[in-house]
């Protein structure tokens, strides 16, 4: 039973560039949530996708956008990167359709903006 | 507004000692869910437990136990006979019922637990 997978593992970008992070949910899950975790902090909710729609959004600017595909996988896009976007980006999956409230996290993508 | 406070930033104990990690939460909802996650150095958050607001029974799983008290808005986590492998950052999290299911997690700042041999 495959868990949540994320790619890439690490990424280095320059200020002003754009980045795309990818996530495949745990088998049987239909909902993907994205979190940003700055060093030494708890994860902060970015947004959640279910049925290919953004269902909830945290306090993040429009530079952060996402997408969910018919196979439930998801992408997180960040435009016009700032130094402050450097963080661990975590993807979590769950199943809204089955009322599963536990979110299972992937290993994360470490983004460094220089 | 939802808020989770983990007042203990770092805890260091010697192996085999018992240790309790504190978690205090704030919410205006009557239906909510509480979680504990473990984050080892590898970075992946590992799910430990979920507790519903209407279920105040304490839970024990091996060396782990959780004490949920609505009267004090606390959901504390105790590790009995700690082991070096328990060293990690532990996060408490809260999720309110959003109608279509409790999904957005609000995390505390985390407690870094170090178990020394």
Interface residues (C-beta under 8 A of the other chain):
Chain A: X31 X33 X35 X41 X42 X43 X44 X45 X48 X50 X55 X56 X58 X88 X90 X92 X94 X96 X99 X101 X102 X103 X104 X105 X106 X107 X108 X110
Chain B: X4 X33 X35 X37 X42 X43 X44 X45 X46 X47 X50 X91 X93 X95 X98 X100 X101 X102 X103 X104 X105 X106 X107 X108 X109 X110
